[in-house]
Amino acid sequence: MPGSACRIWSIVLSALLSLPHLSFSQDLNRLVSAELNSLSAFYKDLHANPELSYFEKNTSAKIAAELRSAGFEVTYPVGKYPGGKYTCYGVVAVMKNGPGPTVMVRADMDALPIEEKTGLEWASRVRMKDISGEEVGVMHACGHDMHSTTLVGTARVLSQLKSRWSGTLIMIGQTAEERGGGARALLADGLYERWPVPDYALALHVDTGVEAGKVGYCPGWAWASVDMVDITIRGVGAHGARPHQGRDPVVIAAQVINALQTIVSREINPVDPGVVTVGSIHGGSKHNIIPDEVKLQLTVRSFTEEVRQRILSSIERITLNTCRAAGVPQDRLPIISGSVEYTPGLYNDPELTASTVKALESVLGEANVVRIKPTTGGEDFSEYGRTEHKVPIFYFRVGSAEPGSDPASRPGLHSSLFKPVHEPAITAGVKAMTAAVLNLMGR
């Protein structure tokens, strides 16, 4: 065959082989576009009506109704918190579609105690009492409304694409991610006993560091472990004019705070990330009174369990011995306690990550799938991969920033000014999650 004819035939063959992919991409674009107006309205409703961790009753009911409408068998509420003080409003939705793998997709849905200042038409004006009984402003400042909307959108699209996949699909609406207890509550209520154990688990999070329309991924360690530590420095109170008659907990606390900053810089291998931040210090009541105690609140971030344990033990050692060096009596040594809001580090399965990234590139384009660095933020999605079942997990990011905007000018997560570019983010999120599921379950 002449060379020119060979080249023509090669081009034709290549075009023919790409037709199934083009057909799927076109179908996916069409389905997501048809749902976008409805999903945008759903997102705005969630954003305008946020609920704090442990109080997501109405939010979860809305998500349960949407998943049921999409054809899923829905169980709600699901979850058990320790002590039974709060109702866990978790949602578990299942769609069985023949033989094949079980894939779980999870979205969190709780909001933060932040008064919104975006000025958006659909901005939250909600105020409610938190777990301490204090009335606070409430805002979706971490994108959980976007995550929930993407979950609903993915459920709708996959329901319409049942001819293209086979297996069991489980959609999870999770509570209390911001308090670090939602995933554990669902697992404690038999998530992996009452329903099929997933072969894979997927989730996403909005990211202000990535432009809307793009997604980001990080193989291996992607999110840090999070520990909250409470320290009560107990001294001996006295008159401010006679400090020698007491043991000043304010001065001791200052020494402890400075000494804690040497843990990461001098005790941890420089190639192993770690963070020790004192976020709160409270003590004293008047200018001329040396108080009896000062309270500190710390957050600790790390990736490996070895580094985590080293940091926590060093915090205890430094705090105790600083107090002893200051002459604090044995019965007044500091009280150091960890919080139940512990979140383990999140490790993206490398093989699952590589496979899913190819699927994301196929629907979004290679230029719109970017590799990003790990973050010292925390995420309790990691819990689903830490049970005895060792479920491989993949957690990726969906861009929410205005394309072309200055990264330094973008309000970040947990900001009262957080304002994602919602429609492009929803579109990319639904396409990406749908492609991720079909990569594992597709025919």
N, C-alpha and C positions, 0 to 999 in steps of 0.2 A: 504494500500500500504506500503511495507517495507520502512524503513527509507532511505536506500541507493537509492532506486528508486525515492523517493520523492525529494531527493537532486539533482539527475540527471535531473528529470523533471523541477525542479526550475531553474537549470542552462540553460536548453534548452529554457524555456519560457523567461527567462531574455534576452537571446541572440536574440530570435525572436522579442521581443519588442524593442530592440535597433537597429534593422535593418534599420528602416526609418531614424533614426539619423545618423547612419553610412553612409547610402546612400547619405544623404544631405551633410555631411562633405566631403565625397569623391567627390561629384559633385562640391562643392565649391572649394576644393583644385585643382581640375582639371581645372576649369574655370579660377581661378586666375593665376595658373601656365601658362596657355596658353596665357594670356594677359601680363605676366610680362615683357617680352622683349620689347614689344611695349610701355608699361607704363614707363619703365625705360628710353627709348629714349625720350618719351614725357617730363618726368621730367627733363632730362638733357637739353633739348631745352629750357624749361621754366627757368631753373636755369641760363643758359648762356645768356638769353635775358630778364632780369628783367625790370620792369617798376615801377616808383614811384607812390604813391597815386595820384589820379586824372588824371593819364596819362596811364592807363592800356589798351589802345586801342588794341594793337596787342595781348596781353595776353588773353583778354576777347574774341577776335575773334577766337583764337585757341580753347578755351574752348567751345565756342558756336558751332563751327564746329564739335568738337568731340561728343558733346551731341546730335546734330542733326543726326550725323552718327549712333549713338546708338539707334535711333528711337524716340527721344523726339521731341515734338513741342517746338521750341525755339523762344523766343522773346529777341531781343538785338538791341541797348542798352536800358537799363532800369535804372531809377533813376533820382532824382532831388536834386541838391545841393542848399543850400540857396544862393540867389542872381544870380544864373544861370551863374556864371563865368566860371565853368568847365563843360564839358560833363561827365555824369556818365555812365560808360561802364558796368553796371550790366547786368548779364545774368539770365534769368528765363526760365527753361526748364521743360516741363510737360509731363508726360506719364500717360494716363488714362487706367486702366485695370479692368473695371467692378466696382461693388459696393464695398464699404469698406471705411476705414479711409483715410484721407489725411495726408501724412507725408512729411515734408520738410527737405532736407539735404543741408547744406550750407558750402561753402568753400570760404575763402578769397584769394586774388591773387596779392595784391600789395607788392612791395619790399621796402627796406630801403636805405637811403642815406649813404651807407657804401662802401668803397673800399675793394673788396674781396682780401684776402691774403692766401687762402687755397692751392693754387698751383695745384688744380684739373685740369684735362684735360678739363672739361666742366665749369671751373670757369668763372664768369662774368668779362668781361672787359669793360662793358658798362659805359659810362658817359653821363649824361643828365642834363638839367637845372631843378631845383626844382621850387616850387611855388614862391620863391623870386627872381628867375632869375639867381641864382648862379649855376655854373656847379659843379656837384658832382659825385663821383663814386656811382654805384648802385649795390645792392646785395640782394639776397634772404637769409637774415640772420635770418629769423624767421620762415622758413619752409612753407611759403605760396605756394611755388611751389609744395611741398609735399602734401599739403592739396588739391590743385587743381587736382593733379594727382590722388589722392585717390578718389576724386569726380568723375572723368572720369572713373576710374576703377570700382567703385561701379555701375555707370550708365550702363556700358557695361555688367557687370555680372547680374544685376537685369533684364536687357532687355532679357537676355538669360534664366532667371528663371521665366518668366511671368506665367508659369503654377503653380508656388508655392505661388503667392501672388495676392491679389485683393485690388483695391482701386486706389487712385490718388497719384502719386509720383512727387514731385516738387524738382528739383535740382537748387541750387542758386550759381552763381559765383558772389561774392561780392567784390566791390572796397573799397579802402580807409579805411581798418580796422586800419591801423597804425595811421591815422589821426582822428579816432573816429567818422567818419561821413558817412561811407558806408552803414551801416544798416539803419540809419535814412533816407538816400537818397532813398533807395529802398522803405521803408515804405511810404515816402512822395509822391512817384510816384504811390501809389495805390497797393502795393504788396498784401495787404489783401482785396482789393476791386476788382481788375482786375482779380485776380486768387483766387481759393478756399482758405479759411482760414485753415491753417494746424491744425490738431488735436494734432500733436506732431512736434517738431523741434529738429534736431540732428546736431551735428558738432563735429569736432575733432581738436587737435593741437599736433604737435610733441613735445617731451619732452626729453631733454638731461639727465634728472634725472632717466629715465626709459630705460632699455636695449631694443635694437631693437628686435622685435619679441614679445614684451609684450605690454599691454595697461594698463593705470592707470585710476582710477576714484575717484571722491570725491563727496559724497552726500551733498546736501545743499549748503551753500556758498562755492564757488570754486574759483572765481576770484574776485578781489577787484574792487571797483569803483575808477575811476581815474579823478582827476581834475588837470588842469594846471593853475597856478596863476601867474600873472605878477605884480610886484611891482616896482614902480618908487619912490625912496626915494629922495625928493627934499630938498636941503639945501640952503645955501647962500654961493656962491663962494668967495674965498679970496686968498691972497698970502700965501704960505705954511709957511712962516716965521712969519705971523701975524694971527694965527688961531682964535684969539679972535675977529677979525673983521668979521668973517663969522659964518656959522653953518655947520659943516663938515658932509656931507652925507656919507662919507666913514666910519667914526666912528659910526654914527647912524646905518648904514647898518650892521656893525659888531655886534652891540648891538641887533638889531632886529633878526639877524640870530641865535645868542645864545639863545635869549628869545623864539624863535619859537620852539626850541627843548624841552621846558618844557611843551608844549601842550599835547603831547602823554604821557609823563612820569608823569605829575602832574594834568592833567585835564580830562583824559579819563580813564574809568574803566580798570584796568590792564588786564582783561579777554577779552576786546574788542580790536582787532588789529587796528593799525593806523600807518601811516608813513607821516612825513613831511620832504621833502628833498629839499634843495636849490641847484639846479643843475647848476646855472649860476649866476655870479656876474660880472657886467661890470660898470666901472666908472673911470673918470679921464683921463688925457692925458699927464701929465708931473710930474716929481718928486716934484716940488715946487709950484704946483697949487692945491688948494682945489677946486674940481669941483662943479658945480651947482647941479648935480644929480648922482645917482647910480641906476642901474637897476638890479633887481633880478628876476629869473625865478624859480618857485617852482613846484614840483609835490606832490600831496596829495593822499594818498591811504587809503581806509577804506572799510568796508563791509556794515554796516547798514546805512540807511539814517540819523538816529539820530546822530551817531558818525561823519558822514561826515559834517553835518551842524554845529556841535559843533566845529570841527576843523576849518572850513572856517570862522566862526564868531570870533574865537579866534585869527586867523591870522590877521584879520582886526583890532580887539581891540588892540592887542599888537603893531602892526605897527603904528597905529595912535597915541597911547599914548606914545610910545617911542619917536616919533618925537616931540610931544608936550612937553615932559619932557626935550628935548634937546633945547627948545626955538625956534623951527621952526615956522615962522609966519603962521597965519591962511591961507593965500593965497598960502602958499608953502607946505601944508600938502601933504602926499604921495598919489599917484594914485594907486589904487588896482583894478585889473580887472581879471575876470575869462576868461578862454578860451572856444571856441566853441568845443574843442576837449575833452569834457567831456564824460566819459564812465561809465555807471552804473555798480554796482556789479552784478555778474552772480550767479544765484541760480539754482542749479540742482534739479529738482523736485524729491523728495525722492522716490516716488512710481515708477516713470518712470525709475529712476536710478537703483533701485533694480531689476526690471523686465529685464532691458537691460543687467545688469551685468551677470545675469544667461545665457542670450543668448550668450554673449561674451565668457563665460566660456565653453559653449557647443562646440564652434568651435576652441577656442584657448587653452583650458585646464585651469583648475583652477589656476595652478601655474603661468600662464602667464597673469592673470588678477589681478592686485594689487591695493589695496587702498592706495591713496596718500593724502598728506596734502593740504589744500588750498594754493593758491599763491596770493601775492599782485600784481601780474601782472594784466593788464586790457584786456578786450575782449568785443567788441561791439556786439557779438552774443546775449548778454543779452537783447538787445533792442527788439528782436523778441518775447520775453516772457513778455514784459512790456506794451503792448497795452491793450486796453479794453477787448480783446479776452482772455487774460491770458493763452496763449498757453504754455503748459508744455514743458520745454526744458531739454536736456541732452547733456553735452559737456564733452568729455573724451579726454585722452591724448594717443598718440601713441609713444612708445619708439623709440629713434633714436640713442642711444649710443652704442658703440662697446661692445658686451657682455664681461663681465669680466674686463672691463677697470676701472681704478681708477676714481671715481667720481670727485675728486679734479682736475684731469688733463683734464677733458672734457671742451672744449670751449662751453660757453653757448649761448643762443639765443641772438641776436643782437651783436654778436662778428664777427669780420672780418675773424675769423678762424673757424666759425661754419661749421661743415662738417658731416651731418647725414649719418648713414649707410643706404643708401636709399632703396635697394631692399628688405631687410627684413622688413623695416618700411612700404614700400608700400604694401607688402604682408599682413602684420598684419592689416594695416589700411583698406584695401579693404575687407578683411574677416570680420573684426569687424563691419564696417559700414553696410555691406550687412546683417550680422546677426542681427544688431540692427533694420534695416528696416523690415526684415522678421519677427522679433519678434512682430512687431506692425501690419503688413499687411499680414502675412503668412496664407496660407490655411492649 
